[in-house]
Amino acid sequence: MASGKKQIPKRGPYEIVLAQSNKRAAQEYAESLRPIIIETMLPARSGKGMGPKALAAALNAKGIPTARDAQWHPETVRRVLMRLGPSLKQEFKEAWLEDSLRKMVAQIKEDFPLNVKR
């Protein structure tokens, strides 16, 4: 190291395979959480939404463990949300619209009951 540069250790093929395996497992776990995250975020939609801190608290309250069987933290939630990407946002919008329509129909039925005699 005469030049004063730090040498980066070379990675062997097993480390690369392990890294790919870990990445794949993390993606699969994030995908398994997709419906739970959407379901957890729906009630907060009426307000400003649910940030990572509130979502972490909600997941902990439901007893849902992280991939490493630990408590959720805002940064852990952010990483899962990043893994799920823009498709989560679209799915959430669709679920919210469906939920909103269901609630509106229920409210209309409650406000204007049909008394049809046959």
Jmol script that loads the backbone (N, CA, C; Angstrom):
load data "model"
ATOM      1  N   MET A   1       0.822  -1.192   0.000  1.00  0.00           N
ATOM      2  CA  MET A   1       0.000   0.000   0.000  1.00  0.00           C
ATOM      3  C   MET A   1       0.864   1.253   0.000  1.00  0.00           C
ATOM      4  N   ALA A   2       1.754   1.307  -0.897  1.00  0.00           N
ATOM      5  CA  ALA A   2       2.665   2.435  -0.983  1.00  0.00           C
ATOM      6  C   ALA A   2       1.945   3.694  -1.439  1.00  0.00           C
ATOM      7  N   SER A   3       0.894   3.532  -2.239  1.00  0.00           N
ATOM      8  CA  SER A   3       0.206   4.708  -2.769  1.00  0.00           C
ATOM      9  C   SER A   3      -0.730   5.355  -1.755  1.00  0.00           C
ATOM     10  N   GLY A   4      -0.960   4.717  -0.622  1.00  0.00           N
ATOM     11  CA  GLY A   4      -1.817   5.289   0.406  1.00  0.00           C
ATOM     12  C   GLY A   4      -3.298   5.021   0.200  1.00  0.00           C
ATOM     13  N   LYS A   5      -3.643   4.317  -0.865  1.00  0.00           N
ATOM     14  CA  LYS A   5      -5.043   3.983  -1.112  1.00  0.00           C
ATOM     15  C   LYS A   5      -5.444   2.763  -0.304  1.00  0.00           C
ATOM     16  N   LYS A   6      -6.679   2.780   0.106  1.00  0.00           N
ATOM     17  CA  LYS A   6      -7.209   1.629   0.821  1.00  0.00           C
ATOM     18  C   LYS A   6      -7.538   0.547  -0.192  1.00  0.00           C
ATOM     19  N   GLN A   7      -7.087  -0.648   0.069  1.00  0.00           N
ATOM     20  CA  GLN A   7      -7.403  -1.738  -0.846  1.00  0.00           C
ATOM     21  C   GLN A   7      -8.750  -2.347  -0.474  1.00  0.00           C
ATOM     22  N   ILE A   8      -9.566  -2.555  -1.477  1.00  0.00           N
ATOM     23  CA  ILE A   8     -10.874  -3.167  -1.271  1.00  0.00           C
ATOM     24  C   ILE A   8     -10.694  -4.673  -1.351  1.00  0.00           C
ATOM     25  N   PRO A   9     -11.144  -5.385  -0.335  1.00  0.00           N
ATOM     26  CA  PRO A   9     -10.982  -6.846  -0.395  1.00  0.00           C
ATOM     27  C   PRO A   9     -11.801  -7.418  -1.549  1.00  0.00           C
ATOM     28  N   LYS A  10     -11.242  -8.406  -2.201  1.00  0.00           N
ATOM     29  CA  LYS A  10     -11.939  -9.052  -3.310  1.00  0.00           C
ATOM     30  C   LYS A  10     -12.986  -9.996  -2.751  1.00  0.00           C
ATOM     31  N   ARG A  11     -14.110 -10.003  -3.403  1.00  0.00           N
ATOM     32  CA  ARG A  11     -15.185 -10.889  -2.981  1.00  0.00           C
ATOM     33  C   ARG A  11     -15.139 -12.171  -3.781  1.00  0.00           C
ATOM     34  N   GLY A  12     -15.316 -13.241  -3.089  1.00  0.00           N
ATOM     35  CA  GLY A  12     -15.328 -14.539  -3.748  1.00  0.00           C
ATOM     36  C   GLY A  12     -16.706 -14.835  -4.307  1.00  0.00           C
ATOM     37  N   PRO A  13     -16.823 -15.884  -5.092  1.00  0.00           N
ATOM     38  CA  PRO A  13     -18.112 -16.227  -5.713  1.00  0.00           C
ATOM     39  C   PRO A  13     -19.175 -16.582  -4.679  1.00  0.00           C
ATOM     40  N   TYR A  14     -18.774 -17.116  -3.527  1.00  0.00           N
ATOM     41  CA  TYR A  14     -19.773 -17.491  -2.521  1.00  0.00           C
ATOM     42  C   TYR A  14     -20.410 -16.270  -1.880  1.00  0.00           C
ATOM     43  N   GLU A  15     -19.643 -15.195  -1.713  1.00  0.00           N
ATOM     44  CA  GLU A  15     -20.200 -13.971  -1.152  1.00  0.00           C
ATOM     45  C   GLU A  15     -21.206 -13.346  -2.102  1.00  0.00           C
ATOM     46  N   ILE A  16     -20.945 -13.398  -3.389  1.00  0.00           N
ATOM     47  CA  ILE A  16     -21.866 -12.851  -4.379  1.00  0.00           C
ATOM     48  C   ILE A  16     -23.157 -13.666  -4.393  1.00  0.00           C
ATOM     49  N   VAL A  17     -23.037 -14.974  -4.352  1.00  0.00           N
ATOM     50  CA  VAL A  17     -24.213 -15.848  -4.341  1.00  0.00           C
ATOM     51  C   VAL A  17     -25.025 -15.585  -3.078  1.00  0.00           C
ATOM     52  N   LEU A  18     -24.355 -15.443  -1.947  1.00  0.00           N
ATOM     53  CA  LEU A  18     -25.035 -15.178  -0.684  1.00  0.00           C
ATOM     54  C   LEU A  18     -25.758 -13.834  -0.736  1.00  0.00           C
ATOM     55  N   ALA A  19     -25.102 -12.816  -1.281  1.00  0.00           N
ATOM     56  CA  ALA A  19     -25.722 -11.494  -1.388  1.00  0.00           C
ATOM     57  C   ALA A  19     -26.968 -11.554  -2.264  1.00  0.00           C
ATOM     58  N   GLN A  20     -26.889 -12.269  -3.378  1.00  0.00           N
ATOM     59  CA  GLN A  20     -28.047 -12.405  -4.260  1.00  0.00           C
ATOM     60  C   GLN A  20     -29.173 -13.159  -3.567  1.00  0.00           C
ATOM     61  N   SER A  21     -28.809 -14.180  -2.815  1.00  0.00           N
ATOM     62  CA  SER A  21     -29.795 -14.959  -2.076  1.00  0.00           C
ATOM     63  C   SER A  21     -30.482 -14.102  -1.013  1.00  0.00           C
ATOM     64  N   ASN A  22     -29.701 -13.300  -0.305  1.00  0.00           N
ATOM     65  CA  ASN A  22     -30.268 -12.409   0.716  1.00  0.00           C
ATOM     66  C   ASN A  22     -31.200 -11.379   0.099  1.00  0.00           C
ATOM     67  N   LYS A  23     -30.800 -10.840  -1.036  1.00  0.00           N
ATOM     68  CA  LYS A  23     -31.619  -9.844  -1.725  1.00  0.00           C
ATOM     69  C   LYS A  23     -32.945 -10.458  -2.178  1.00  0.00           C
ATOM     70  N   ARG A  24     -32.869 -11.665  -2.706  1.00  0.00           N
ATOM     71  CA  ARG A  24     -34.063 -12.375  -3.164  1.00  0.00           C
ATOM     72  C   ARG A  24     -35.007 -12.665  -1.982  1.00  0.00           C
ATOM     73  N   ALA A  25     -34.433 -13.105  -0.865  1.00  0.00           N
ATOM     74  CA  ALA A  25     -35.240 -13.404   0.328  1.00  0.00           C
ATOM     75  C   ALA A  25     -35.897 -12.136   0.872  1.00  0.00           C
ATOM     76  N   ALA A  26     -35.179 -11.027   0.857  1.00  0.00           N
ATOM     77  CA  ALA A  26     -35.740  -9.757   1.330  1.00  0.00           C
ATOM     78  C   ALA A  26     -36.889  -9.313   0.439  1.00  0.00           C
ATOM     79  N   GLN A  27     -36.741  -9.493  -0.873  1.00  0.00           N
ATOM     80  CA  GLN A  27     -37.800  -9.115  -1.806  1.00  0.00           C
ATOM     81  C   GLN A  27     -39.037  -9.987  -1.592  1.00  0.00           C
ATOM     82  N   GLU A  28     -38.831 -11.277  -1.401  1.00  0.00           N
ATOM     83  CA  GLU A  28     -39.953 -12.195  -1.170  1.00  0.00           C
ATOM     84  C   GLU A  28     -40.684 -11.843   0.118  1.00  0.00           C
ATOM     85  N   TYR A  29     -39.943 -11.502   1.174  1.00  0.00           N
ATOM     86  CA  TYR A  29     -40.584 -11.142   2.437  1.00  0.00           C
ATOM     87  C   TYR A  29     -41.359  -9.838   2.281  1.00  0.00           C
ATOM     88  N   ALA A  30     -40.786  -8.879   1.577  1.00  0.00           N
ATOM     89  CA  ALA A  30     -41.481  -7.608   1.341  1.00  0.00           C
ATOM     90  C   ALA A  30     -42.777  -7.860   0.564  1.00  0.00           C
ATOM     91  N   GLU A  31     -42.712  -8.719  -0.441  1.00  0.00           N
ATOM     92  CA  GLU A  31     -43.912  -9.033  -1.225  1.00  0.00           C
ATOM     93  C   GLU A  31     -44.977  -9.710  -0.358  1.00  0.00           C
ATOM     94  N   SER A  32     -44.552 -10.539   0.599  1.00  0.00           N
ATOM     95  CA  SER A  32     -45.524 -11.199   1.470  1.00  0.00           C
ATOM     96  C   SER A  32     -46.214 -10.194   2.393  1.00  0.00           C
ATOM     97  N   LEU A  33     -45.568  -9.056   2.631  1.00  0.00           N
ATOM     98  CA  LEU A  33     -46.147  -8.020   3.496  1.00  0.00           C
ATOM     99  C   LEU A  33     -47.064  -7.060   2.742  1.00  0.00           C
ATOM    100  N   ARG A  34     -47.035  -7.091   1.420  1.00  0.00           N
ATOM    101  CA  ARG A  34     -47.801  -6.142   0.601  1.00  0.00           C
ATOM    102  C   ARG A  34     -49.264  -6.021   1.045  1.00  0.00           C
ATOM    103  N   PRO A  35     -50.043  -7.127   1.142  1.00  0.00           N
ATOM    104  CA  PRO A  35     -51.448  -6.980   1.530  1.00  0.00           C
ATOM    105  C   PRO A  35     -51.618  -6.444   2.961  1.00  0.00           C
ATOM    106  N   ILE A  36     -50.713  -6.809   3.843  1.00  0.00           N
ATOM    107  CA  ILE A  36     -50.792  -6.347   5.239  1.00  0.00           C
ATOM    108  C   ILE A  36     -50.534  -4.846   5.309  1.00  0.00           C
ATOM    109  N   ILE A  37     -49.559  -4.377   4.558  1.00  0.00           N
ATOM    110  CA  ILE A  37     -49.238  -2.949   4.552  1.00  0.00           C
ATOM    111  C   ILE A  37     -50.399  -2.153   3.980  1.00  0.00           C
ATOM    112  N   ILE A  38     -50.975  -2.612   2.888  1.00  0.00           N
ATOM    113  CA  ILE A  38     -52.112  -1.906   2.294  1.00  0.00           C
ATOM    114  C   ILE A  38     -53.279  -1.872   3.275  1.00  0.00           C
ATOM    115  N   GLU A  39     -53.584  -2.997   3.878  1.00  0.00           N
ATOM    116  CA  GLU A  39     -54.688  -3.079   4.841  1.00  0.00           C
ATOM    117  C   GLU A  39     -54.437  -2.157   6.041  1.00  0.00           C
ATOM    118  N   THR A  40     -53.205  -2.073   6.482  1.00  0.00           N
ATOM    119  CA  THR A  40     -52.847  -1.243   7.634  1.00  0.00           C
ATOM    120  C   THR A  40     -52.934   0.241   7.290  1.00  0.00           C
ATOM    121  N   MET A  41     -52.587   0.599   6.058  1.00  0.00           N
ATOM    122  CA  MET A  41     -52.577   2.003   5.658  1.00  0.00           C
ATOM    123  C   MET A  41     -53.963   2.538   5.305  1.00  0.00           C
ATOM    124  N   LEU A  42     -54.909   1.694   4.942  1.00  0.00           N
ATOM    125  CA  LEU A  42     -56.223   2.157   4.484  1.00  0.00           C
ATOM    126  C   LEU A  42     -56.947   3.069   5.470  1.00  0.00           C
ATOM    127  N   PRO A  43     -57.047   2.722   6.753  1.00  0.00           N
ATOM    128  CA  PRO A  43     -57.789   3.598   7.662  1.00  0.00           C
ATOM    129  C   PRO A  43     -57.208   5.007   7.779  1.00  0.00           C
ATOM    130  N   ALA A  44     -55.938   5.174   7.576  1.00  0.00           N
ATOM    131  CA  ALA A  44     -55.290   6.484   7.713  1.00  0.00           C
ATOM    132  C   ALA A  44     -55.446   7.341   6.471  1.00  0.00           C
ATOM    133  N   ARG A  45     -55.970   6.790   5.400  1.00  0.00           N
ATOM    134  CA  ARG A  45     -56.050   7.503   4.124  1.00  0.00           C
ATOM    135  C   ARG A  45     -56.880   8.783   4.221  1.00  0.00           C
ATOM    136  N   SER A  46     -57.879   8.805   5.099  1.00  0.00           N
ATOM    137  CA  SER A  46     -58.746   9.972   5.180  1.00  0.00           C
ATOM    138  C   SER A  46     -57.988  11.218   5.626  1.00  0.00           C
ATOM    139  N   GLY A  47     -56.940  11.038   6.385  1.00  0.00           N
ATOM    140  CA  GLY A  47     -56.152  12.177   6.839  1.00  0.00           C
ATOM    141  C   GLY A  47     -55.003  12.435   5.902  1.00  0.00           C
ATOM    142  N   LYS A  48     -53.851  12.672   6.490  1.00  0.00           N
ATOM    143  CA  LYS A  48     -52.679  12.978   5.693  1.00  0.00           C
ATOM    144  C   LYS A  48     -51.978  11.720   5.205  1.00  0.00           C
ATOM    145  N   GLY A  49     -52.361  10.596   5.731  1.00  0.00           N
ATOM    146  CA  GLY A  49     -51.708   9.349   5.360  1.00  0.00           C
ATOM    147  C   GLY A  49     -50.921   8.809   6.531  1.00  0.00           C
ATOM    148  N   MET A  50     -50.297   7.690   6.307  1.00  0.00           N
ATOM    149  CA  MET A  50     -49.549   7.037   7.372  1.00  0.00           C
ATOM    150  C   MET A  50     -48.085   7.009   6.979  1.00  0.00           C
ATOM    151  N   GLY A  51     -47.263   7.662   7.775  1.00  0.00           N
ATOM    152  CA  GLY A  51     -45.834   7.691   7.520  1.00  0.00           C
ATOM    153  C   GLY A  51     -45.163   6.436   8.059  1.00  0.00           C
ATOM    154  N   PRO A  52     -43.869   6.306   7.812  1.00  0.00           N
ATOM    155  CA  PRO A  52     -43.131   5.126   8.272  1.00  0.00           C
ATOM    156  C   PRO A  52     -43.188   4.913   9.787  1.00  0.00           C
ATOM    157  N   LYS A  53     -43.177   6.003  10.547  1.00  0.00           N
ATOM    158  CA  LYS A  53     -43.205   5.878  12.004  1.00  0.00           C
ATOM    159  C   LYS A  53     -44.537   5.285  12.458  1.00  0.00           C
ATOM    160  N   ALA A  54     -45.635   5.809  11.928  1.00  0.00           N
ATOM    161  CA  ALA A  54     -46.958   5.306  12.296  1.00  0.00           C
ATOM    162  C   ALA A  54     -47.168   3.880  11.785  1.00  0.00           C
ATOM    163  N   LEU A  55     -46.660   3.600  10.597  1.00  0.00           N
ATOM    164  CA  LEU A  55     -46.794   2.255  10.036  1.00  0.00           C
ATOM    165  C   LEU A  55     -45.991   1.246  10.852  1.00  0.00           C
ATOM    166  N   ALA A  56     -44.802   1.634  11.302  1.00  0.00           N
ATOM    167  CA  ALA A  56     -43.986   0.758  12.156  1.00  0.00           C
ATOM    168  C   ALA A  56     -44.733   0.461  13.459  1.00  0.00           C
ATOM    169  N   ALA A  57     -45.328   1.480  14.049  1.00  0.00           N
ATOM    170  CA  ALA A  57     -46.079   1.293  15.300  1.00  0.00           C
ATOM    171  C   ALA A  57     -47.284   0.375  15.072  1.00  0.00           C
ATOM    172  N   ALA A  58     -47.968   0.550  13.946  1.00  0.00           N
ATOM    173  CA  ALA A  58     -49.138  -0.282  13.641  1.00  0.00           C
ATOM    174  C   ALA A  58     -48.737  -1.741  13.412  1.00  0.00           C
ATOM    175  N   LEU A  59     -47.644  -1.970  12.695  1.00  0.00           N
ATOM    176  CA  LEU A  59     -47.184  -3.340  12.460  1.00  0.00           C
ATOM    177  C   LEU A  59     -46.753  -4.003  13.767  1.00  0.00           C
ATOM    178  N   ASN A  60     -46.101  -3.231  14.638  1.00  0.00           N
ATOM    179  CA  ASN A  60     -45.713  -3.767  15.948  1.00  0.00           C
ATOM    180  C   ASN A  60     -46.948  -4.082  16.787  1.00  0.00           C
ATOM    181  N   ALA A  61     -47.963  -3.209  16.743  1.00  0.00           N
ATOM    182  CA  ALA A  61     -49.195  -3.425  17.505  1.00  0.00           C
ATOM    183  C   ALA A  61     -49.935  -4.677  17.029  1.00  0.00           C
ATOM    184  N   LYS A  62     -49.851  -4.960  15.725  1.00  0.00           N
ATOM    185  CA  LYS A  62     -50.492  -6.160  15.170  1.00  0.00           C
ATOM    186  C   LYS A  62     -49.679  -7.420  15.447  1.00  0.00           C
ATOM    187  N   GLY A  63     -48.461  -7.243  15.941  1.00  0.00           N
ATOM    188  CA  GLY A  63     -47.608  -8.395  16.241  1.00  0.00           C
ATOM    189  C   GLY A  63     -46.952  -9.013  15.022  1.00  0.00           C
ATOM    190  N   ILE A  64     -46.799  -8.233  13.971  1.00  0.00           N
ATOM    191  CA  ILE A  64     -46.174  -8.727  12.737  1.00  0.00           C
ATOM    192  C   ILE A  64     -44.665  -8.507  12.855  1.00  0.00           C
ATOM    193  N   PRO A  65     -43.877  -9.578  12.811  1.00  0.00           N
ATOM    194  CA  PRO A  65     -42.426  -9.426  12.974  1.00  0.00           C
ATOM    195  C   PRO A  65     -41.749  -9.004  11.674  1.00  0.00           C
ATOM    196  N   THR A  66     -40.554  -8.479  11.812  1.00  0.00           N
ATOM    197  CA  THR A  66     -39.731  -8.188  10.641  1.00  0.00           C
ATOM    198  C   THR A  66     -39.160  -9.517  10.142  1.00  0.00           C
ATOM    199  N   ALA A  67     -38.419  -9.450   9.061  1.00  0.00           N
ATOM    200  CA  ALA A  67     -37.808 -10.666   8.505  1.00  0.00           C
ATOM    201  C   ALA A  67     -36.864 -11.325   9.502  1.00  0.00           C
ATOM    202  N   ARG A  68     -36.282 -10.539  10.379  1.00  0.00           N
ATOM    203  CA  ARG A  68     -35.350 -11.074  11.379  1.00  0.00           C
ATOM    204  C   ARG A  68     -36.028 -11.263  12.734  1.00  0.00           C
ATOM    205  N   ASP A  69     -37.354 -11.274  12.713  1.00  0.00           N
ATOM    206  CA  ASP A  69     -38.145 -11.536  13.917  1.00  0.00           C
ATOM    207  C   ASP A  69     -37.917 -10.466  14.990  1.00  0.00           C
ATOM    208  N   ALA A  70     -37.836  -9.215  14.562  1.00  0.00           N
ATOM    209  CA  ALA A  70     -37.588  -8.103  15.482  1.00  0.00           C
ATOM    210  C   ALA A  70     -38.746  -7.103  15.406  1.00  0.00           C
ATOM    211  N   GLN A  71     -38.629  -6.022  16.150  1.00  0.00           N
ATOM    212  CA  GLN A  71     -39.615  -4.949  16.131  1.00  0.00           C
ATOM    213  C   GLN A  71     -39.398  -4.085  14.879  1.00  0.00           C
ATOM    214  N   TRP A  72     -40.478  -3.465  14.418  1.00  0.00           N
ATOM    215  CA  TRP A  72     -40.392  -2.564  13.276  1.00  0.00           C
ATOM    216  C   TRP A  72     -39.892  -1.199  13.733  1.00  0.00           C
ATOM    217  N   HIS A  73     -39.086  -0.575  12.885  1.00  0.00           N
ATOM    218  CA  HIS A  73     -38.609   0.791  13.084  1.00  0.00           C
ATOM    219  C   HIS A  73     -38.912   1.550  11.796  1.00  0.00           C
ATOM    220  N   PRO A  74     -39.025   2.866  11.857  1.00  0.00           N
ATOM    221  CA  PRO A  74     -39.331   3.635  10.643  1.00  0.00           C
ATOM    222  C   PRO A  74     -38.390   3.329   9.474  1.00  0.00           C
ATOM    223  N   GLU A  75     -37.101   3.161   9.736  1.00  0.00           N
ATOM    224  CA  GLU A  75     -36.157   2.880   8.647  1.00  0.00           C
ATOM    225  C   GLU A  75     -36.413   1.504   8.029  1.00  0.00           C
ATOM    226  N   THR A  76     -36.799   0.542   8.841  1.00  0.00           N
ATOM    227  CA  THR A  76     -37.116  -0.793   8.322  1.00  0.00           C
ATOM    228  C   THR A  76     -38.326  -0.703   7.397  1.00  0.00           C
ATOM    229  N   VAL A  77     -39.313   0.080   7.809  1.00  0.00           N
ATOM    230  CA  VAL A  77     -40.514   0.276   6.977  1.00  0.00           C
ATOM    231  C   VAL A  77     -40.131   0.954   5.669  1.00  0.00           C
ATOM    232  N   ARG A  78     -39.293   1.985   5.733  1.00  0.00           N
ATOM    233  CA  ARG A  78     -38.868   2.680   4.505  1.00  0.00           C
ATOM    234  C   ARG A  78     -38.210   1.716   3.528  1.00  0.00           C
ATOM    235  N   ARG A  79     -37.373   0.837   4.041  1.00  0.00           N
ATOM    236  CA  ARG A  79     -36.681  -0.117   3.159  1.00  0.00           C
ATOM    237  C   ARG A  79     -37.664  -1.083   2.506  1.00  0.00           C
ATOM    238  N   VAL A  80     -38.639  -1.548   3.272  1.00  0.00           N
ATOM    239  CA  VAL A  80     -39.645  -2.453   2.699  1.00  0.00           C
ATOM    240  C   VAL A  80     -40.452  -1.710   1.640  1.00  0.00           C
ATOM    241  N   LEU A  81     -40.845  -0.473   1.930  1.00  0.00           N
ATOM    242  CA  LEU A  81     -41.615   0.311   0.962  1.00  0.00           C
ATOM    243  C   LEU A  81     -40.811   0.555  -0.317  1.00  0.00           C
ATOM    244  N   MET A  82     -39.506   0.784  -0.170  1.00  0.00           N
ATOM    245  CA  MET A  82     -38.653   0.970  -1.347  1.00  0.00           C
ATOM    246  C   MET A  82     -38.588  -0.316  -2.174  1.00  0.00           C
ATOM    247  N   ARG A  83     -38.541  -1.455  -1.500  1.00  0.00           N
ATOM    248  CA  ARG A  83     -38.508  -2.733  -2.215  1.00  0.00           C
ATOM    249  C   ARG A  83     -39.792  -2.957  -2.999  1.00  0.00           C
ATOM    250  N   LEU A  84     -40.908  -2.531  -2.419  1.00  0.00           N
ATOM    251  CA  LEU A  84     -42.196  -2.753  -3.081  1.00  0.00           C
ATOM    252  C   LEU A  84     -42.429  -1.765  -4.215  1.00  0.00           C
ATOM    253  N   GLY A  85     -41.773  -0.631  -4.152  1.00  0.00           N
ATOM    254  CA  GLY A  85     -41.763   0.311  -5.259  1.00  0.00           C
ATOM    255  C   GLY A  85     -43.087   0.963  -5.601  1.00  0.00           C
ATOM    256  N   PRO A  86     -43.151   1.559  -6.795  1.00  0.00           N
ATOM    257  CA  PRO A  86     -44.325   2.308  -7.227  1.00  0.00           C
ATOM    258  C   PRO A  86     -45.584   1.443  -7.361  1.00  0.00           C
ATOM    259  N   SER A  87     -45.417   0.155  -7.579  1.00  0.00           N
ATOM    260  CA  SER A  87     -46.605  -0.694  -7.735  1.00  0.00           C
ATOM    261  C   SER A  87     -47.427  -0.722  -6.452  1.00  0.00           C
ATOM    262  N   LEU A  88     -46.775  -0.568  -5.299  1.00  0.00           N
ATOM    263  CA  LEU A  88     -47.502  -0.522  -4.032  1.00  0.00           C
ATOM    264  C   LEU A  88     -48.401   0.703  -3.993  1.00  0.00           C
ATOM    265  N   LYS A  89     -47.888   1.828  -4.468  1.00  0.00           N
ATOM    266  CA  LYS A  89     -48.667   3.066  -4.481  1.00  0.00           C
ATOM    267  C   LYS A  89     -49.930   2.893  -5.324  1.00  0.00           C
ATOM    268  N   GLN A  90     -49.790   2.272  -6.493  1.00  0.00           N
ATOM    269  CA  GLN A  90     -50.934   2.055  -7.372  1.00  0.00           C
ATOM    270  C   GLN A  90     -51.931   1.086  -6.736  1.00  0.00           C
ATOM    271  N   GLU A  91     -51.437   0.004  -6.161  1.00  0.00           N
ATOM    272  CA  GLU A  91     -52.321  -0.959  -5.496  1.00  0.00           C
ATOM    273  C   GLU A  91     -53.051  -0.318  -4.341  1.00  0.00           C
ATOM    274  N   PHE A  92     -52.351   0.543  -3.598  1.00  0.00           N
ATOM    275  CA  PHE A  92     -52.983   1.220  -2.470  1.00  0.00           C
ATOM    276  C   PHE A  92     -54.094   2.136  -2.952  1.00  0.00           C
ATOM    277  N   LYS A  93     -53.853   2.880  -4.025  1.00  0.00           N
ATOM    278  CA  LYS A  93     -54.884   3.767  -4.572  1.00  0.00           C
ATOM    279  C   LYS A  93     -56.116   2.970  -4.976  1.00  0.00           C
ATOM    280  N   GLU A  94     -55.896   1.835  -5.639  1.00  0.00           N
ATOM    281  CA  GLU A  94     -57.023   0.996  -6.073  1.00  0.00           C
ATOM    282  C   GLU A  94     -57.787   0.442  -4.873  1.00  0.00           C
ATOM    283  N   ALA A  95     -57.060  -0.012  -3.857  1.00  0.00           N
ATOM    284  CA  ALA A  95     -57.708  -0.548  -2.654  1.00  0.00           C
ATOM    285  C   ALA A  95     -58.472   0.554  -1.927  1.00  0.00           C
ATOM    286  N   TRP A  96     -57.896   1.749  -1.886  1.00  0.00           N
ATOM    287  CA  TRP A  96     -58.561   2.856  -1.221  1.00  0.00           C
ATOM    288  C   TRP A  96     -59.846   3.221  -1.944  1.00  0.00           C
ATOM    289  N   LEU A  97     -59.798   3.279  -3.277  1.00  0.00           N
ATOM    290  CA  LEU A  97     -61.003   3.588  -4.047  1.00  0.00           C
ATOM    291  C   LEU A  97     -62.091   2.536  -3.816  1.00  0.00           C
ATOM    292  N   GLU A  98     -61.697   1.281  -3.838  1.00  0.00           N
ATOM    293  CA  GLU A  98     -62.650   0.196  -3.604  1.00  0.00           C
ATOM    294  C   GLU A  98     -63.253   0.301  -2.207  1.00  0.00           C
ATOM    295  N   ASP A  99     -62.417   0.567  -1.219  1.00  0.00           N
ATOM    296  CA  ASP A  99     -62.876   0.711   0.160  1.00  0.00           C
ATOM    297  C   ASP A  99     -63.804   1.918   0.296  1.00  0.00           C
ATOM    298  N   SER A 100     -63.451   3.031  -0.337  1.00  0.00           N
ATOM    299  CA  SER A 100     -64.275   4.241  -0.282  1.00  0.00           C
ATOM    300  C   SER A 100     -65.636   4.009  -0.921  1.00  0.00           C
ATOM    301  N   LEU A 101     -65.641   3.343  -2.067  1.00  0.00           N
ATOM    302  CA  LEU A 101     -66.920   3.058  -2.738  1.00  0.00           C
ATOM    303  C   LEU A 101     -67.798   2.151  -1.881  1.00  0.00           C
ATOM    304  N   ARG A 102     -67.177   1.148  -1.271  1.00  0.00           N
ATOM    305  CA  ARG A 102     -67.924   0.235  -0.399  1.00  0.00           C
ATOM    306  C   ARG A 102     -68.563   0.998   0.756  1.00  0.00           C
ATOM    307  N   LYS A 103     -67.806   1.926   1.357  1.00  0.00           N
ATOM    308  CA  LYS A 103     -68.325   2.727   2.469  1.00  0.00           C
ATOM    309  C   LYS A 103     -69.438   3.666   2.013  1.00  0.00           C
ATOM    310  N   MET A 104     -69.272   4.263   0.811  1.00  0.00           N
ATOM    311  CA  MET A 104     -70.310   5.164   0.298  1.00  0.00           C
ATOM    312  C   MET A 104     -71.607   4.411   0.030  1.00  0.00           C
ATOM    313  N   VAL A 105     -71.512   3.231  -0.560  1.00  0.00           N
ATOM    314  CA  VAL A 105     -72.711   2.433  -0.840  1.00  0.00           C
ATOM    315  C   VAL A 105     -73.395   2.042   0.465  1.00  0.00           C
ATOM    316  N   ALA A 106     -72.625   1.652   1.461  1.00  0.00           N
ATOM    317  CA  ALA A 106     -73.198   1.293   2.761  1.00  0.00           C
ATOM    318  C   ALA A 106     -73.892   2.490   3.391  1.00  0.00           C
ATOM    319  N   GLN A 107     -73.282   3.674   3.277  1.00  0.00           N
ATOM    320  CA  GLN A 107     -73.881   4.884   3.840  1.00  0.00           C
ATOM    321  C   GLN A 107     -75.176   5.235   3.109  1.00  0.00           C
ATOM    322  N   ILE A 108     -75.196   5.115   1.801  1.00  0.00           N
ATOM    323  CA  ILE A 108     -76.404   5.403   1.019  1.00  0.00           C
ATOM    324  C   ILE A 108     -77.505   4.433   1.384  1.00  0.00           C
ATOM    325  N   LYS A 109     -77.173   3.158   1.517  1.00  0.00           N
ATOM    326  CA  LYS A 109     -78.174   2.164   1.907  1.00  0.00           C
ATOM    327  C   LYS A 109     -78.731   2.458   3.288  1.00  0.00           C
ATOM    328  N   GLU A 110     -77.876   2.964   4.170  1.00  0.00           N
ATOM    329  CA  GLU A 110     -78.319   3.292   5.527  1.00  0.00           C
ATOM    330  C   GLU A 110     -79.210   4.538   5.515  1.00  0.00           C
ATOM    331  N   ASP A 111     -78.831   5.542   4.725  1.00  0.00           N
ATOM    332  CA  ASP A 111     -79.585   6.794   4.670  1.00  0.00           C
ATOM    333  C   ASP A 111     -80.904   6.657   3.905  1.00  0.00           C
ATOM    334  N   PHE A 112     -80.925   5.824   2.896  1.00  0.00           N
ATOM    335  CA  PHE A 112     -82.105   5.663   2.057  1.00  0.00           C
ATOM    336  C   PHE A 112     -82.483   4.185   1.937  1.00  0.00           C
ATOM    337  N   PRO A 113     -83.032   3.616   3.021  1.00  0.00           N
ATOM    338  CA  PRO A 113     -83.391   2.202   2.957  1.00  0.00           C
ATOM    339  C   PRO A 113     -84.527   1.972   1.949  1.00  0.00           C
ATOM    340  N   LEU A 114     -84.445   0.855   1.284  1.00  0.00           N
ATOM    341  CA  LEU A 114     -85.478   0.497   0.308  1.00  0.00           C
ATOM    342  C   LEU A 114     -86.541  -0.325   1.006  1.00  0.00           C
ATOM    343  N   ASN A 115     -87.768   0.169   0.941  1.00  0.00           N
ATOM    344  CA  ASN A 115     -88.896  -0.572   1.502  1.00  0.00           C
ATOM    345  C   ASN A 115     -89.763  -1.039   0.349  1.00  0.00           C
ATOM    346  N   VAL A 116     -89.353  -2.083  -0.273  1.00  0.00           N
ATOM    347  CA  VAL A 116     -90.068  -2.582  -1.436  1.00  0.00           C
ATOM    348  C   VAL A 116     -90.947  -3.753  -0.997  1.00  0.00           C
ATOM    349  N   LYS A 117     -92.255  -3.632  -1.307  1.00  0.00           N
ATOM    350  CA  LYS A 117     -93.203  -4.700  -1.003  1.00  0.00           C
ATOM    351  C   LYS A 117     -93.535  -5.428  -2.281  1.00  0.00           C
ATOM    352  N   ARG A 118     -93.562  -6.728  -2.191  1.00  0.00           N
ATOM    353  CA  ARG A 118     -93.891  -7.526  -3.381  1.00  0.00           C
ATOM    354  C   ARG A 118     -95.238  -8.126  -3.251  1.00  0.00           C
TER     355      ARG A 118
END
end "model"
wireframe off; spacefill off
backbone 0.3
color backbone group
